[in-house]
């Protein structure tokens, strides 16, 4: 079993590949839209359930990269980033272990709450998921 420290260390190493290159121009509006994609992509992932395969594709294609960018945002407190990464790890585990839709829904809801909390910490408000 991987220790919590080892898992967090691994996550931080992976996140370092998500950081922007020094001197690379970034449009503020693109950055905000990209970070908000973390929340909207999770809404789409949750909406794809109970089809776990469709939810995994949606998560990978729409939310995954944006969630890593959000967690890596240097303006976030490390504890907020850590909670987001821990919630992401649960969802990754659910997908890799073919967990049932009920557990996946619970963990996706928690991840969505963590993402929205991170966005709020940055002064952004993510729109609610469509019903």
N, C-alpha and C positions, 0 to 999 in steps of 0.2 A: 504494500500500500504506500502511495506517495504521501510524504508528509505535507502538511499545509504550507510550510516554509518553502519546500521544494516546488510545490505547485505555483505559489505566488512568484517565486523566482523565475520559473519557466514562463509564466504569463508576462512578467516584465520584460524578459528577453524577447518574447514574441512581439510585445508592444513596441519595442524599440524600432522594429522594422516598419511600424505604422507612422512614425514621426515624420513630419515634413522635412525636406532637405533644407539645410541652412541657406538663406538667401533666396529661396524659391518664393516667387510672388504668390500671394493667396488673396483672393477676393473675399472680403468679410461676408458678403451675402452668400457666396458659395460655401464658406465655412459654416455659417449658421444653417443653411439648407441641408448640408451634409450631416450636421449633428442632429437636426430634427428628423432626418431619415432613420436614425436609430429607433425613435419612437414609432414613426409611421410604419417602418418595416416590421416591427414587432406586432403592430395592429394587424397587418396583413398576414403575418405568420399565424397569429391566434385565429383569424378568420378562416384560415385554410383547414383548421381542425374540424372534424376528427380524422381527416386524412393525414396521417403522420408523415408520409412520404412527401406530400405536397407542402406540408408545413416546413419540413426540413429544407426543401428546395427554396422556398420563399425566404426562410431565415438566412440561408447561405447567400442567396442572390440579392436580398433587399436590406437586411439588417446587420449582418455579421461585421462587415468592414466599418460601417458607421459606428457600431458599438465600440469597436476597438479604438477608433479615432476619438470618440467621446471619453472613454476611460483614460486615454493618453493626454487629454487636454491639460496643459500645464497649469491652468487656472483652478482646476479641481483640487480639493483637499484629498490627500492620499487615502483617507478612510472611505470617502465617497467612491473613488476609483476602485478600491479594493472590494467594496460591496458589489459594485457593478461586475467586476471580473469574477467574483465568486458566484454570482447569479448566472453569469454566462456559462461558467463551468458546469453548473447543474444541468443547464439546457443541453450543452454538448454531451454530457453523460447520458441524458435521457435519449437523445438521438442515437448515440452509439450503442446503447443497450436495448434499443427497440422497446422503450418504456411505453406503457399504455397512454392513451390520449388524456386520461384524467390527470395523471401525474405530470405529464408534459404541460397541460393547461395550467396547472398550479404553478409550476416552475417558470413558465413563460409569463404568467401574470406577475410573479415576483420580479422577474427580470425587467418587465415593462415598468413596474413601480420604481425599480432602482434606476433605470434609464431616465425616467421622468424626474426623479429626485436630482440626478446629476445635471440634467438640463436646467432645472429650477435653480440649482446652486450657481449656474452660469448666467442666471437672469433671463432664461428663455422659458417660454410656456409651450409645451407640446399640445396640439389639439387632441381632444378625446378621440378614441377609436369610434368609428361608425358602428352602429348596431346592426 
